[in-house]
């Protein structure tokens, strides 16, 4: 931990970038970590969310809002790799440059480690790479950007570790004066040559996605050869689909405890994505069952990653107890956002945990919702809901 004050540090190395991290930045970064399948992804998200939330407003102000447009990393990336990209499009000359920021909590600045993905995947590769130190233990929390290096320099001078697929850049090849970066952004071309990747067939990509979707404690980035891994991540659609399947797989392995809802214990529900009905559905749903007194309802947004793109729907579950102590459950699927109707042929099924289907309903042309027949459960019962469209299925498991 660095015991020197933030002001002292900025005066000692004034050519570096020193930016304070606020309490709200910390809170927002922590909230964002729930959307990842393991602790490695959550930690990547936490560090990179802090970096982008602090650095992006600063660089916008530094370069001037009148001549720069910024595009930041998609958060799905952090499920697999540490690092953030910032693409700067200069409207005055049509030029664009890509910065890759690699955060670390390490104190040592003798070496700068860059994951291979950020260097050798064409759609990911940057023009310049910036090491970012995060100080999160002291009372004054801040990030410290202590230099930069071009991609061309990385490829020519860095040591490469093929086992862990990382480039190690010596301090001798890092430019410490960050004032030079601003001129380089507009003037220099230092990305160097990019090697093309092999093309993956849709069938091969889907096999890889299925293989890599099983949740593990770490990123699956080393589980297949780099050329296939890189080709998969180079395609934004496949990257997004892999991310969603890993997160959905992890969530589906957990059973939502519905009895907790009736006891107003909602921490697990919120963790698994079950929010208030009004968060997703602007109007009170129409129930085709008998009148329900004092129901408890929660809604969850589900994203089905299809070959033709993403389709989002809202799963609404309503539960109450009857005079005999049984749990009566009603379940509907609604369109999300500005969509008025559900996709055709979307099905929702009530299943046993073993997979046996008890009932299924399928949407038709211009259905604005579909619902299962109300069903009852006893203490200790478990069941599964499956939502399917065009060969893609999302499962939600429940227990009482």
N, C-alpha and C positions, 0 to 999 in steps of 0.2 A: 504494500500500500504506500502511495506517495504522500508523505506528510506535509509537503509544501503546499501553500495556499494556491488556489487557482490563479489569482492575480500574479503571484510570484512566478509561477510556471509560464504564463503567457509573456511576461517580461523577459524571461531567460531565453525563450525560443520564439521570438516574435514572428519569425518567418514561417512558423508552423500554423496549423489551424487548430484553435482551441474553442470548443463550443460547450456550453453548459447544458445539462440534462435536467429538465424540470420534473417535479413530482407527477404532473399529469402525463408526461412522456412515459414515465415508469409504469403508471397505472394502465395506460392504453396498451403498452407493449405486453404487459402481463395478461391482459384480457385477450389479446390476439392469439396467445399460445394454445388456447383450447382447441384450435382447429388443426391439430397435428396428431399423428398416430403414435409417436414415441417421444421420449425425453430429448433425444438428439434434435429432432425436428422442432420441438418446443423451444429448446435453447437457441437454435439457429434463428427462429422467429423472434425471440425476445431481443437478442443482440441486434439483429438487422432492422427490426422495427424501430429500435432506439436510434440507430444510425440514420435511417431514411427520414424519420420524423424530425430530426434535428438538422441534418445536412441539407435536405431539399429546400426548406425555406431560406436557409442561409445562402446557398448557391444561387437561388433565384434573385435574391437581393444583390448579391455580389456581381452577377453578370447583367442585371437589369431586366425587368419584366418586359420591356418593350422589344427586346430582340432575342429572347430565348424561350424555348418551349421544352419542358422536362417530361420525360417518360420514365417512370420508376419500375423496378422489378415486380413481377407478379408474385404474390406471397406463396403460391404453390411451390416455387423453386426451393424454399427453405425446408420443405419436407425431405429434400435430398442433398442439398449442397449449401455450405456456408458462403455468404457473400451477397452483395446487392449491386445491381446495375442502374446507372442513371444515364439516359440518352439525352443529350442536349442538341436540340435542333435550332440552328441560327437562321432566323427567317430572312435576315438581310442578304446573306450570300448563299443560302441553300445548303450550307455546310452542316454536318452533324458529327458529333463525337460522343463516344460512349466511355463513361467512367465506371470502373469496377471497384467497389469498396469492400475490403475484407476485414471484418471486425475481429478483435481478439481481446481477452482480458489479461493476456500475458504482459508482464512488465518489460521483458527483454525486447530490445529493438535491434539485435544483432543480425536478424534474419527475417525475411518476409515470405510467408508460405501462401501459395495460391493454388486452389484446387484446379486440376487439369481441365474440368468442364469450362471454366471461365476463359481459358486460353485457346482450347482446340475445338470447341463446338462453334461453328460459324455464326449462328444466330445469337450466341452468348458472348463471343469474344469482344474484348474492349480495346480501346485505343490506349488508355492509361489505367494503371492499377494503383490504388491508394491503400496503404496499411492504416487501420484505425485501431488505436488503443482505447479501451473503455475502462474508465475508473468508476466502479460502482460500489466500492467498499467505504470510501471516505465520506465525510459529511457533505462535501461539495462534489457532486457527481458530474462528470464531463466526458467528452470524447476528444481525442487528440490524434490528428492526422499529421504524421511526421515526415511525409515525403511522397514521391510518386515515381513510377517507372513505366516506360512504354512497353507495349506488347512485343515490338520488334526486339527490344533489349532483353525481355524475358526469354524469348525463343533463342536468342544468340548466346546468352551468358548464364542463364539459370541452371542449377542442377535439377535433374528430374528423377523422382522416385517412382518407378513403375509399379511397385507393390501397392503403395497407397495413392498413386496417381496425383502427385503434388509437385509443383515447381517451387524450388527454394532460391530466393533472390538474395544475393549477398548485399550487405549495406554499401559496399563499394560501387554498386550499380544503381543505387537509389538517389534521386535528386532531392535534396532536402529543402531547397528554396522553392516553396509552393507559389511564390509570385510568378515563377517561370511557367507554371501550369496554365495560367490564364491566357498567356500569349500562344502557348502550344496548342490550346484548344481551337484557336481560330486559324492558325497558320500551318502547323506541321501535320504531316501524314506519316505516322510511325506505327501503324498496325502490322505491317509486313504481310507476307503471303499466308493465305488461309487454305488448308488442305480440304478438299471436298470429302464428304462422308459417303459410305455405301448407302444405297436406297433400300429401305425396308418395305416389304410388301405389307399390305393391311393384315394379312393372316399372320405373318411373323410378328408384327407389332402387337397384335392382340395376344398372341402366345406369351410374349415378353411381359405385357401388362398383367396378364393373369398370373404368371410366375412371380412377378415382383410385387404383387398386391398383398401377399400375405404379410401381416404385420410382424416386424422384428424390432429388436431394441435399438438397432442402428439403421442408417440409410442403406438401401440395397445397391448403392452405386458401385460396389466392388463385386457384386454377385454374378455379373456377366461381363464379357469382354468389352473393352472400351468402345470399339467401333459400333457395336450394336447399341450400347448404352447411349452413346453420343447421338446416334441417328434418331433414337427414340426421343431424347430430350430436345433435339433440334426442331422437332415438330411440336408446335405449341398445343395442338389438339390432343396429341398422345400424352404429352406431359400433364395436361390438365386431367385427362381421364385416369392416368395412373395415380395421380394425387388423390382424386375423389374416391377411387376404389380402395386405396389404402386406408383413408380416413373412415370411409363407410364400413370397411371390413372390421376396423378396430371398434367402432361404435356398435356394430351389429353383434359383436361378441359379448356385449354387456346387455343384461336384461333390465329394462325399465321397471322399477317397482311401483306399481299403481296404487298399492295400499298407502304408500307414503303420500301420494297426492291428497288423499282424503284426510290425512293427519297433518296437512300443511307442511310437510317436509319436502321441500322442492329443490334442494341443492343438487341432487343427482339428476333430476329432470332438466334443470338449466344446463348442467354440464353436458348432458347428452343432446342438447339442442331443442328441448321442449319449452317453448315460450308461451306467453299469453295469446289467446285466440286473436285478440285485437292487433297484435303485432303483425299478423299476416293477412287477416280477413277483416275488411272494413265493416262488413255487415254481419249481424247475427245469423248463423246458419239456420236453414229450414230443416227441421227434423221430421221424418215421416213416421217416427215411432210415437207411442203414447206420450202424454204430457210428462215431462221430467221435472221433478222438484229438486232444487238446490244441487244441480250437477256441478262437477268439477271438470273443466275442459282445458286442454293444452294443445298447441299446434306446433308442427315441426316442418321446416322447409327441406325438401328433398330435391337433389339435383341428379337427374339421370343423364349420364354422359353417353350420347349416341354418336354414331358415325357421322350423322348430318349436323351435329351440334348438341348443345345442352338444352334440356327441357326441365323446367322447375315446376313442382306442384307442392301443395300444402296438405299434409296429413293431419286431420283433426280427430282427436280422441276425447270422448265424453264418458265419464264414469260416475256412478252413484250406487249406493246400497239400497236394497229393498227391505221390507219388513221382516224377511226371513234371514237377513244378514248376508245375502248373496250380492255379488258385484255385477251390476248390469252395465254393459259397455256398448256404446254406439261409435261407429267409425266412418268418417267421410274423407274423400279426396277432392280438393278444390284446385282450380287454376291459380297461378300466382301472378301478382303484379297487374299489368295492364291486360293480361289475357282474359277473355270473357269465357272461353270454352276450354275444356280439357282436350289433350291430343286424342285423336281417334285410336281405339283399340288399346288404351291404357287399362290394365287390369289390376284389381286389388283382391288379395286372397287372405282368408283366415286359415292358418295352418297349425298343426301340432308342431312341437319343436323338432320332431322326427322328420317333418317335411310333408306329412299327409295333409292334403287340402280338405277343409271342411266346407268352405263356401267361397265362391268367386263371383265378382261382378266386373263387367267390362264396359268402358265408355263407348258411346256411339257418336254419330255426327251431332254437333251442337249440344253436348251435355255440359252444363256448367258446374256439375258436381256428380259424384257417384257415391253410394254408401252400401255397406254391408248390412244385413239384417242384424238387429240388436241381439247380442248373445250374453250369456251369464257365466260367471266363474265362481269358484269357491277358493278359500284360503289354500295356498300351496299350488294352485294351478299355474301352468305356464302355456304360452302360445306365441305364435309368430305371425306377423303381417308381412306379406310380400307385395310390392308394387312393381309391375313389369311393363315395359314398353320396348318394342323392336329388339327383343333379345337381351335387353339390359334389365336386371332385377336388383332392387334394393330391399333388404330385410330389416325388420325391426322386431326385437324379441322383448317379451313382457313376462312378468311374474306377479303374483298376487300374494 
